[in-house]
């Protein structure tokens, strides 16, 4: 059985999370799958991605979109990657200005 390649998260129609409070914190620009996104200072990558996309990533085992599970760094469900190939836990990593996140695993080692 062939598994279709996952599409970038930003192609999904609506964000999974909607911010209701703390909207006065400074905005931070970063990218998700090459697309511009914004977060608020102090957000984790998990929050930053889910206020911009309908899912955090697609499962590498082909069972669909994922949004994190335990939200405290224990379950291994929220891995995302930098364009350089570093793997980050989205639930415990603060978003940073200029961070370039990929929601699909980067082949390692990354050259270029």
N, C-alpha and C positions, 0 to 999 in steps of 0.2 A: 504494500500500500504506500503510495507516494504522499508525502506531507508537503503541503503548500508552504512556500517561504513566507514568514511573517511580514506583514506590512508595517511601516513605521507607525508608532502610536499617534502621532499628530494628525494622521489621516482620519482618525475616528471623529464622529460628529460633535460630541459635547464632553466637557470635562466631567470626571467622576465626582470631584469635590467642588464645592462652592463656598468661598470665604464669606463668613458672616460677621466677623469681628476682627479687631486688630489691623484694620486696613490703613492705619496711619504710619506704619513702619516704612522705612526707605525701600524703594524698589531695587531689585537686582536683575540685570540682564544675563541670560545664559542661553544655551541651545539644547534642544532635544531632537535627535536624529537630523541635525543640520538645520532645523527650523528655529527661528527666534522665539524665546519664551521669557516671561518675567516671573519673579518670585518676590517675596518680601524678606527683608533681612531677618535672620533667625529661623527661617523655614528649613526643614530637612529636605533632602532631595525627594523623598517620597511625597511629601506635601506639595513641593514645587512642581513635580511632574503631574500629580493628580489634579491640581487646579488648572493645568494646561491640556490634559489628555484624558481620554476615557478609560485608560488602563496604564499600569506601570510598565508592563512588558508582556510579551507572549512567552508561554512556557516553552522551555527547550525540549520538553517531552511531548509536545503537540496537543496538549489538552486545553489550549485557548489562552485568553488574556488573563493576566494576574494583576492584583492590586496590593500585594503584600499580605501577610497573614498574621504574624504575632505582633508586629509593630514595635518590637523591642530588641531586635538583633539576634534572635535565637533560632529562627526557623529556616533561614537560607532562601526565602521566597522573594526577596526584594533586590537581588543583585542587578546592577546596571553597570555600564562600562564607560570609561572616558574614550575619546577618539584615539588616544595613545595606547589603549589596551588595558589600563588599570581597572580592576574590578572593585566596585564600591557597594556597600550596603546602603541602599537609599533611605532606610528608616533611621539610621544613626549618623548619616553624613550631612553636615550643614551645606546648603547651597552656597556657592561662591560666584562672584561676578566673573563672567567670561568662561565659566565651566562649560565644556562641550560634552554632553551626555549622549550615549547611544543606548537604545532599549533592546538591542540584539547583541549577542556575544560577538566580540571582535576576534577574528582568527589570530592566534598568537604564534610566533612573535609578529608584531606589526611593523612593517617596513614602509618607508616612504616619507 
